[in-house]
Structure formats: C-alpha cells, structure tokens
Amino acid sequence: MIARTLGLWTVAGAFVAAVIDGMRSIAASQVVTTSSFAAWSELAPSSLGALRGVVEGRIGAAAWTATTGTVLALPTWALLAIIGALLIALGRKRVAPIGVVP
C-alpha cells in the first residue's frame, strides 16, 4: 500500500512537471523541457551533492558521469513517471492463480 501511494504521488509530480514544461514551451513558442539534473539542482542542491559523494565514493567517478549523462538527462516528468510506474507495479496486489483459494 505504501509503494502504491508513493507511486501515485510520484506520478502526480510527473504531471505537474509536464504542465510546467508545457507552460514554458507555450511561453517560448518552442518545446522546452527541464532535465532532472537541472530540476534537482534547483530544488535540493545539497541532496544532489550528497548523492554525488556517495556514488563517487562507493562506485567511482565514471558511474556518476554515466548517471548524469543518461538518467538525470531525462526530462523531469519522464523520470518521475517511470519511477511512479515502477512503484505502482511493485505495490500492486498479486492475483491468485486460477483454481487456488487463498
């Protein structure tokens, strides 16, 4: 239940991020997307720095470069939607097989 709730909140955050990018695109008369790295560095730069320290300390600097180059380069709404969908799928109720009484 907790995973589904967090997933729904994350999907709601993805919708808000998509609306913000949409408003910026309309104002600029071109498609504007905010990368996850840019959004995270604006909202919580200390936690981004802490994550960088953990990743570089435990895995290496190449892992941080690969992470920022692939995962954090995604638009904010896309990354939040993926994380939310995974959380919702993780928290869904399992269907009993046919013929098995719980």
Salt bridges, closest charged atoms under 4 A:
GLU56 OE2 - ARG52 NE 3.08
